Amino acid sequence: MTLYLCIDDTDEIGTKGTGELAEELAEKIHQLGLGHCSPVTRHQLFVHDDIPYTSHNSAMCFCIGEAGDPDRIRQLAVEHLLSESAPGSDPGLCLFSDADTEARRALIEFGLRAKKEVLNKDQAYELAQQCQARLSEHGGSGDGVIGALAGIGLRLCGNDGRYKGQLTLPEGLAQPVSIAALLRHTPLEQVWTLSHQPVPNHTRIELEGKLKAVQLNHRMTLLVAFDGDRWFNAQKRHLKHY
């Protein structure tokens, strides 16, 4: 069984970020033998004056493969949020088992709407009940449930989200580096252009700044650009959409 777990609105300015909390929770799940956790993805939601958020209004999601007892995983997540969320934050938690096709479609639609519309808690709870997603709030206004449910949908869609953190390569790897080497030495699963076309494995890339991956076609993907002379990894300006 694969479970999807998403949290949102756990932080305040100057406190531990939601992404860090998600990574800590994934590590706890792994250490307790409750499943194999994927890297965390960050999903950008609608930025609007009617939506309170800390800095970027983004939810954090990860998958749990070969998941153990969902009740125990949920309790662990609740305890982690209650212990680690910042005072004054509005934490939300969602846990979903990827089984029902209709539920999956409905959650994806909700996630895509949350990128461009102001949604509310009633809408989130109603959909969660229909889809048998376990949605709960753990402090403050509890508005984080909206982002927590939306983040599940966006992870499910497979074409949204940036992976938290940056990729690292072995020291001494000569540049420009081939795509084949990138795939061999990192968790990357594919390298695509900014227009979402695959790049041949023999192509060599000049790496600049942080090496960041996005989720495309349900796979960890490095986006690359061509300036007429050379290939290079996508920069922050290219990744704002994700």
Disulfide bonds with the S-S distance in Angstrom:
none
